[in-house]
Amino acid sequence: MIAQYKHKGYKFSEFAQESWWKIEAPKLQNLVGRQHPMPGKRQQRTGLTLWELEARCGQGELEAASWCAKGWTRELDQDPPFNARSRVDWDAYSLWLWTLPGGMSWRFTVVGGCAFARDIGISHDPFWTLHWLWIHPFSRHRGVWAESFAVFVQRFHLLQIHPLTSAMQRFLAGRPTHPVRGSAGEMLQLFAREPGCKKGHGPMVEHTPGLWLCGARLGDDICREKWAAPALLRSASSAASTR
């Protein structure tokens, strides 16, 4: 028996000519949302754009996000994280799409999507958690997620990301975190633009380029916690500051 799965743009079969190796990206004529231009020169050349959807968006945008969520489901063997027909709480759920310029009869080609969920019960300091992330195979290894990460951190300030894949673990290694105390008293290390003291003393201060110190007063002493940016992040930060 040939295993098949069909859903609009999908047709998967181990033997059919139109197999799961061919994944046709959704195409949109209209897209309502907040546009976030990509900071990297490579993405600017290709016209890649990051969109934050909002309550005014249409069913087409939600269907495209659902299409990306199904890609995440297939690859990681997880439960479907998002359905276009479900009611979206826009105060607690944030949907994003990556697009490239379209063709003659459409304006946008969707090449990926992700979502963040607002977490208000785990910590006294609300933060956002990456709920799912999927990028079309032809758009991977091109800095799409890496260059968008700074946009997400700037937008949400504190991010919790579960490293479901080895690639995500490698990407997050060495990136600055800011600890917040959970409702059970545990310390949660959340990703942020600037590092915070792991002992919970608050934001650290950049002593020299790439080297951050705590220096919080502890009676007659000071906290000597420090954080040094990895060389890769330091060079990327310097390149961004010169653009």
C-alpha positions as CSV (number, residue, x, y, z in Angstrom):
1,M,0.0,0.0,0.0
2,I,1.4,3.4,-1.0
3,A,1.3,5.8,1.9
4,Q,0.0,9.2,0.8
5,Y,-0.9,12.5,2.4
6,K,-2.8,15.2,0.6
7,H,-3.6,18.7,1.7
8,K,-3.9,21.5,-0.8
9,G,-0.3,22.1,-1.8
10,Y,0.9,18.8,-0.5
11,K,0.9,15.4,-2.3
12,F,3.3,12.9,-0.6
13,S,4.0,9.4,-1.8
14,E,7.1,7.2,-1.7
15,F,6.5,6.3,-5.4
16,A,4.4,9.0,-6.9
17,Q,6.1,11.4,-9.3
18,E,4.8,14.4,-7.3
19,S,6.4,13.2,-4.0
20,W,7.2,14.8,-0.7
21,W,10.5,15.8,-2.2
22,K,8.7,18.5,-4.1
23,I,7.1,21.1,-1.7
24,E,5.5,24.0,-3.5
25,A,5.4,27.1,-1.4
26,P,2.2,29.0,-0.8
27,K,1.6,32.1,-2.9
28,L,-0.2,35.2,-1.7
29,Q,-1.5,38.2,-3.6
30,N,-2.2,40.2,-0.4
31,L,-0.5,40.1,3.0
32,V,-1.5,42.2,6.0
33,G,1.0,42.5,8.8
34,R,4.0,44.4,10.1
35,Q,6.9,44.3,7.7
36,H,10.4,43.7,9.2
37,P,13.2,44.1,6.6
38,M,16.1,41.7,7.0
39,P,19.3,43.3,8.2
40,G,21.7,41.2,6.2
41,K,23.0,42.2,2.7
42,R,22.4,38.8,1.3
43,Q,18.7,38.8,2.3
44,Q,18.3,42.4,1.1
45,R,19.6,41.3,-2.4
46,T,17.1,38.4,-2.6
47,G,14.2,40.6,-1.2
48,L,13.5,38.2,1.7
49,T,11.1,39.9,4.2
50,L,9.9,38.9,7.6
51,W,6.2,39.6,8.4
52,E,4.5,39.8,11.8
53,L,0.8,38.9,11.2
54,E,-1.9,40.7,13.0
55,A,-5.7,40.4,13.7
56,R,-6.6,42.2,10.4
57,C,-4.8,39.6,8.3
58,G,-7.0,37.4,6.0
59,Q,-7.5,33.7,5.7
60,G,-4.8,33.4,3.1
61,E,-2.1,34.5,5.5
62,L,-3.4,32.1,8.2
63,E,-3.5,29.2,5.7
64,A,0.1,29.9,4.7
65,A,1.1,29.8,8.4
66,S,-0.8,26.6,8.8
67,W,1.0,25.1,5.8
68,C,4.4,25.9,7.4
69,A,3.2,24.5,10.7
70,K,2.4,21.2,8.9
71,G,5.9,21.1,7.6
72,W,7.2,21.4,11.2
73,T,4.8,18.6,12.2
74,R,6.0,16.2,9.5
75,E,9.7,16.7,10.0
76,L,9.7,16.5,13.8
77,D,6.8,14.1,14.2
78,Q,5.0,16.4,16.6
79,D,1.3,17.2,17.0
80,P,0.0,20.0,14.7
81,P,0.8,23.2,16.5
82,F,-1.5,25.6,14.5
83,N,-4.7,25.4,12.5
84,A,-5.8,28.2,10.3
85,R,-9.4,27.6,11.3
86,S,-8.7,28.0,15.0
87,R,-9.3,31.2,16.9
88,V,-6.1,33.2,17.4
89,D,-5.5,35.1,20.6
90,W,-3.4,37.8,19.2
91,D,-2.4,39.1,22.6
92,A,-0.8,35.7,23.5
93,Y,0.1,34.2,20.2
94,S,2.4,35.8,17.5
95,L,2.5,34.5,14.0
96,W,5.3,35.2,11.5
97,L,6.0,34.5,7.8
98,W,9.1,34.8,5.6
99,T,8.4,35.8,2.0
100,L,10.3,36.3,-1.2
101,P,9.0,38.5,-4.1
102,G,6.3,36.7,-6.2
103,G,5.8,36.2,-9.9
104,M,3.5,37.7,-12.5
105,S,0.2,36.8,-10.9
106,W,1.1,36.9,-7.2
107,R,3.1,39.3,-5.0
108,F,4.5,37.0,-2.2
109,T,6.0,33.5,-2.1
110,V,6.0,32.2,1.5
111,V,9.2,30.3,2.3
112,G,8.8,29.8,6.0
113,G,6.9,30.6,9.2
114,C,7.1,30.4,13.0
115,A,5.1,31.3,16.0
116,F,5.7,32.5,19.6
117,A,3.4,32.0,22.6
118,R,3.3,34.4,25.5
119,D,4.1,32.8,28.8
120,I,2.6,34.5,31.8
121,G,2.3,31.7,34.4
122,I,5.8,30.4,34.7
123,S,7.5,33.6,35.8
124,H,6.7,37.0,37.3
125,D,8.4,38.5,34.3
126,P,6.3,37.6,31.2
127,F,8.3,36.2,28.2
128,W,7.7,34.6,24.9
129,T,8.4,31.0,23.9
130,L,9.1,29.7,20.4
131,H,6.2,27.4,19.6
132,W,7.2,26.1,16.2
133,L,9.5,27.0,13.3
134,W,9.7,25.7,9.8
135,I,11.6,27.0,6.7
136,H,11.3,25.6,3.2
137,P,14.2,23.3,2.4
138,F,15.3,25.5,-0.5
139,S,15.6,28.5,1.8
140,R,17.7,26.8,4.5
141,H,21.4,27.4,5.3
142,R,21.0,30.9,3.9
143,G,20.9,32.8,7.2
144,V,17.1,33.2,7.3
145,W,16.7,32.2,10.9
146,A,20.1,33.5,12.0
147,E,19.4,37.0,10.8
148,S,15.9,37.0,12.0
149,F,16.9,36.1,15.5
150,A,18.0,39.7,16.3
151,V,14.6,40.9,15.1
152,F,12.8,38.5,17.4
153,V,14.9,39.3,20.4
154,Q,14.3,43.0,19.9
155,R,10.6,42.5,19.5
156,F,10.1,40.2,22.5
157,H,13.1,41.2,24.7
158,L,13.1,37.8,26.5
159,L,12.8,34.5,24.5
160,Q,12.6,30.9,25.6
161,I,13.7,28.5,22.9
162,H,13.5,24.8,23.2
163,P,16.4,23.4,21.1
164,L,14.5,20.5,19.5
165,T,17.2,19.9,16.9
166,S,21.0,19.7,17.0
167,A,21.2,22.6,14.5
168,M,19.2,24.8,16.9
169,Q,21.5,23.8,19.8
170,R,24.6,24.8,17.8
171,F,23.0,28.1,16.9
172,L,22.1,29.0,20.4
173,A,25.5,28.1,21.9
174,G,27.2,31.1,23.5
175,R,24.4,33.5,22.9
176,P,23.6,36.0,25.7
177,T,20.9,34.9,28.2
178,H,19.1,36.8,30.9
179,P,17.9,34.8,33.9
180,V,14.4,35.3,35.5
181,R,13.0,33.5,38.5
182,G,10.2,31.0,37.8
183,S,7.1,30.6,39.9
184,A,8.7,27.6,41.6
185,G,11.8,29.5,42.5
186,E,14.0,28.1,39.7
187,M,16.1,30.3,37.5
188,L,15.1,30.3,33.8
189,Q,17.8,31.3,31.3
190,L,16.1,33.3,28.6
191,F,17.7,34.6,25.4
192,A,18.1,38.4,25.3
193,R,20.0,41.1,23.4
194,E,22.4,41.7,26.4
195,P,23.4,39.2,29.0
196,G,22.2,39.2,32.6
197,C,24.0,37.9,35.7
198,K,23.3,34.2,36.1
199,K,23.0,34.7,39.8
200,G,20.0,37.0,39.2
201,H,21.6,40.4,39.9
202,G,20.1,41.9,36.8
203,P,21.7,43.3,33.6
204,M,25.5,43.1,33.2
205,V,27.7,46.0,32.0
206,E,29.9,45.8,28.9
207,H,33.4,46.5,30.4
208,T,35.3,46.1,27.1
209,P,33.9,45.2,23.6
210,G,32.6,41.6,24.0
211,L,33.3,41.3,27.7
212,W,30.4,41.8,30.2
213,L,30.7,42.1,34.0
214,C,28.1,42.0,36.7
215,G,29.7,44.1,39.5
216,A,26.6,44.0,41.7
217,R,27.4,45.1,45.3
218,L,27.3,42.2,47.8
219,G,28.0,43.9,51.1
220,D,31.7,44.6,51.2
221,D,32.3,42.6,48.0
222,I,31.0,42.6,44.4
223,C,29.7,39.9,42.1
224,R,32.4,38.8,39.8
225,E,30.2,37.0,37.2
226,K,31.2,37.7,33.6
227,W,30.2,36.8,30.1
228,A,32.4,36.9,27.1
229,A,30.9,36.9,23.6
230,P,32.1,34.1,21.3
231,A,34.3,35.3,18.5
232,L,31.7,34.5,15.9
233,L,29.0,36.6,17.7
234,R,31.5,39.4,18.3
235,S,32.4,39.7,14.6
236,A,28.8,39.5,13.6
237,S,27.9,42.3,16.0
238,S,30.8,44.5,14.7
239,A,29.7,43.9,11.1
240,A,26.1,44.9,11.9
241,S,27.3,48.1,13.6
242,T,29.1,49.2,10.5
243,R,26.2,48.8,8.1
